[in-house]
Amino acid sequence: VTATVTAQPAAPNPRVGAIFLDGQSLHTCSASVVHSTTADLILTAAHCLAAGVEAWFVPGFDESAAPQDFWHVDEVYLDPRWMADQDPLADFAVARVSRQDDGSVESTVGGGLTVGSTPQPGTDVAVTGYGLGVGGPPVGCTARVGLDRGYPEIRCAGLVDGTSGSPWLAGTTVVGITGGLDGGGCDETVSYTPPFGDEIVRLLARAEAGGPADDAPSAFADDC
């Protein structure tokens, strides 16, 4: 069993941000800007987005945000396994974002992160995300990847509710996002990611091509 580390307040990463649902005060999840030819895509956990709920994304969020810092989530792309029965192995989502000016989210944050495949157990990843709440800095930790029931895991205390969708970074490559088993984990000292492989590559390609978006399931209930 890998040792447990503890998340600490972290400097904002311009490519990682908070997701706000329904209004622009309470942030409920985390997400990251990923590189695409369209320069307008973000990656989060599928369970962070629900049908009929308007969502916004603020990259590099730090304590507060001005109205012009909010990017609207316009379209959501989901794996067929998530659409069918909310399979936790497919708890990832790619979303298209825009705001009133003509700039792209990638040009605003200085480029997107690449998406890679699940790292081998024993690999160190850096995780940054936002605890559920109003305001507040991001929290982060660097932890070693393990494996539990087919899900990569890290043992980092303090990655609380709201950090779902946080990217697991190996350098500038996203190799996981907090989510998957039990919505990312029932114990706040352990976080999971759905495995990253061909399916997430296909999903990113479909979003990049601008095909029909998906209507997210109405709500997600984890088993905690």
N, C-alpha and C positions, 0 to 999 in steps of 0.2 A: 504494500500500500504506500502510495506516495505521501510525503509530508504535507500537512495543511498549512497554507500561508494565509495571510489576512489582507483583504483589500484596504487600500488607503486612498484618501482624496488624491486625485490625479490632475495634472495639467490637461486642459481640453486638447483633444486631437481634432484638427480642422475637418478630418474626413469621417469622424464619428459624431453622432448626434443623438438627440432625444426625439421620440415620437409623442405627439400630443393628440389625444382623441377628443372629439366633440367640441372642445374649446381650446383656447390658447394659453391656459394657465397650468393645468395638471399634465405632467408628462408621465406616461405609463409604460413605455418600452424604449429600447435603444435600437440604432440602425447605423449602417455605414454606407458611404458613397463608393460604388464599385465602377471600375472602368468599363466603358462601352463606347461603341461608335456614335451612339446618340448623346452621350455625355449627361444623361438625365436619370440614371437608375440608382436606386438604393437597395440594400439587402437587409432583411430583418427576419424575425421568426414569423411563421404563418399565423401563429396564435395571437400575434400582436394586432392583427387587422381583422375586423369583423364587418359583415354586411351592414350597410345602412348607417355606418358610423364614419363621419368625416374625420380625416387624419391629416396632420401636418408634421413636417420634419424640420428640425433646426440643427444644422451641422455645427460642430464646435461650441455647442451650448455651454454657457458658463453663468450660472446664477439667474440671469434674466435675458430676455430677447426683445428686440424692437420689432414692430409689425413687419418691416421689410426683411427680417431674418427668417421668416416662415416660408417654407416651400410646401405647396399643397400636394397631397398624394392624389394623383389623377387616375392611375390605373394600377391594378394589382395582378400579378401573375403567380399562379400556384401550381404545385405539382399535382398530377391527377390523383395520386394516392391520398393527398390531403383533402382534395375536393370530395373524394369518395367517402372516406370515413375518418378524416383527421388522423391519419396514420402518423404517429410521432416520428417515424423514420423520415418523414417528408415535411417536417416542421420548419420550412424555410419559404420565404416569399421575396420576390423581386418587385419593386414598385417604381412607377414613373412619377417624377415630381417636377413641378414648374412653379414659377411665381410671375408677378406682373411684368417685371422687366424682361428683356430678351436674353439675358445671360443664362448659361447652363450651370447646374449645380457643380459639375466637375471644374469648370473654369473658375468658379467662385472659391472652391476649396483647394485648388492647385493640383487637380487630377484625382482620379479614383484609384481605389485599391484593386489589385488583381484577385481573382478567386482561384484557389487551389484545391487540392484534395486532402482528405483527412490525414493528419500527421501520424507517424508511428508512435506507439507508446514510448514514453521517455523523452519526447520532444518538449521543449519549453515554448509556451505561447504567452503572449501579452494580451490581457483582456481589459477593456475599458468600457464602462457603461454608466447608466444613470439610474439611481434608485427612484422608485415611484415617489412622486411628490411635486411640490411647487418650488422652483428655484433649485439651488444646491449645485455643488460642483460634481463632476464625474468622479467615480471611484475606479480603481484599477489594481491589478496585480499581475505578476508573472508566475506561472505555475506549470508544473510538469503534467503532460497528458497521460492518463491511464485509460483503461477499457473496462466497461461494466455492461454486461448483457448486450454487447454489440454496439454500445454507444460510447464514443470517446468521452472522458470525464476529466475534470480538474478539481482539485481540492483547494478552494480559496474561500475562506469565511468572509461574509459581508457582501457577497454578490446577491443582493436582496431583490425582492419583487421590483420590476422596472428595468432590471438589467437584462431581461429577455431580449434577444436580438443583438446583443453586444457581439462585435466581431472578436474572434480568436485569431490573433495575428502572429504569423511567423514572418518577421520583417514587414514588408508592405503587402503580404499575401494573406487574404482571409481564408483560414483553413477550417473554420467552424463558426457557429454562432450559438449563443446560449439559448437552448430550447431542446426540443426532442423529448426524451423520456420525462414524464411527469411535468411537461411544460418547462423543462430545464432543471428540474430537481425539486424535491420537497424539503430537503435539508439545506439550509443556507450555507453550509460548509462545502457542499458538493454541487457542481454545475455540469450539465451535459450539453452535447451538441448532437444534432442528427449527423450521420456520416455524410461527408462530401465526396461525390463521385460524378459519374456521367450524368446523373439526373439533374444536378444543380447546373451543370454546364449547358444541358439542353434547355433548362428553364431560362437561364440568362440569354441564350441565343434567341429563344422565342420572344422574350421581352424586347430585345434589341431589334428584332425584325418588325416589331410593332403589330404583331398579330392580335386577334381578339383577346381582350383581358378577361379575367375570371371574376365572378361574383363570390366573394369570400363567404364561407359558412357563417351563420348568424352569430354564433358564440362558441367559445371553447371552454370546456371544463376539464381541468387536470384531475388526477386521481389522488391528490394530496389530502 
